[in-house]
Amino acid sequence: MQQEIDDFVTMNTNIRQYQASDLTSLMAAWESANNLAHPFLKDDFVAQVRKDIPALYLPNSDTWVVELNHHVVGFMALIGNEVGAIFLQPEHHGKKIGKMLLDKAQQLHGNLELEVFKKNSIGRKFYTKYGFELLEEKVHQPTGERVLRLQLNAI
């Protein structure tokens, strides 16, 4: 049964570059996934990121959206080989859609790096399963939270 679900998702999924008309869906995916993965972040920091996504991050990154049945359900933002963001609507977690986005990033850039909050157990589990390895642990200055810098070397 799981294989049938995976096959359905794969056949009905499209990854394409972000367009301005995707903003509402992109922000909805970010909001839902961010609330689930980052409940420890303070409201003022989240509010600032919410403003910075359309004003700062999107104009300065190579952003890809993932559509399922022609509806945007998530996105990934790249800055060179750095995965700056990857967020999916929570109901689409565990369906290999995130893997498809990282496959696209690896296809584009080979070796990848990213940072994930240490308290983000959802993200850490996903990146570990994909094969990312720890480079360093440090403090994220804007929040005071610990972040893990991870890398994935292309095979």
N, C-alpha and C positions, 0 to 999 in steps of 0.2 A: 504493500500500500504506500509506504514512504517513497519508494522508487517512482510510483505513478505520480505522486504529488510533485516530486523533484522534476520529473519529465515535463509535467504541465507548466510548472513555473519557468523552466528553461525555455520552452517553446513560446511562452507568452510574455517573455521579458525582453526589453529593449534598453540598451545603454546608449545614450547619446549626449552630446554636449548641451550644457545648460543654455536656456534662452530666457530672456527677461519675463516672458509670459509664464515661466515655471515658478516664479518667486513665491506665490502664495502656497503652493503645494510643497515647495522646498522648505519654507519656514514651518509649515505644519509638521513635516517629518522631523525637522530639527527640534521643535518644541516638545513633541511627544517623546522622542528618543532621549533628548537631553534630560527631561524630567525623570525618566526611568533610570538612566545611567549615572546621573549626577545630582542626586537629591541633597548632597552635602554642600553644594555650591550656594553661596549667599545670593539673595534676591537682587542686590544691586549689581553684582558681577554679571548675573544672567541677563539682567535688563540691558547692560552695556553691550554684551555680546549680541543680543537680539538686534540692537541698533547697528552694530558693526558689521553684521553679516552682509546686508545689502549695500551698505555705504563703503565698506573697506575690504572685506574678505572676498566677496564675489568679483569685484572689479580687478583684483590682484591675484586671482588663482585660475587654474584650468579646472573648471567645474563640470562634472558629469552627473546626469540624472539617470535614474533607473525607473523605467515604466513597467508596470505589470498591467496587461490588458488596457494599454493606452492611458494609464493613470500614473502620475509620478508618485512613487512610494518611498523614495530616498535619493541620496546624492553622495558624492565624494568630491572633495576639493583638493587639488594637487598644486604644490608650488615646487616645480622641478620634480625631484624624486621624493619629496616630503608629502606624506598624506596628512594634510592639515585638518581634514574632517571627513568622517564617514558616518552618516546617520540614516537609519531606516525606520519607517513606521514600525512600532513594536510588534504589531500583529504579523509582520513579515520577517521577524527574526527567526533563525533556524531553518530557513527555506533555501539556503545557498545563494541568496541574492547579494549579501555582503561579500561572499567569496567571489562572485562574478565581478563586483566592482574592483576588488583587489587584484583579480586576474587582469582586468583592464589596465590598472595602474602598473602592474608588473610588465605587461605587454608594452606599455608606453615607455617605461623608464628602467626596467630591469631591477636593480637593487632599490629597495625602498626603506625609508625611515619614517618614524612617527613618534609622537608623545601621547601617552595615555595616563590619566589620573590613576594613582595607585589604588584609590578607593573604588574605581570603576571596574567592578568584578566582571561585568558583562563584556566590556571591551577587552579586558586583559585575557579572559578565557578565549574569546574569538581570535585575537591576534596570536596567542600561543598555539591554538589549534592550526592556524594558517602557517605557522613556522617562524614567526618573529622571535628574535632573541634579544635579551637585555644588553644594552650598551652602558647605560648609567641611570642612576636615580638622583633626582635633584628636587629643589623646591621651586614650585611655580610661583614666581614673585607676585603676580596680581592677586592670588588667592591664599598664598601660604600653604597650599596643599602639596603633597608629594606627587611628582610625576615620574614616569618611567620612560626613558628614551629607548626605543626598540628599533631593530634593523632586520631586514630580510635580504639575504644575498641571493641573487638570481642563480639558478642552477645551470 
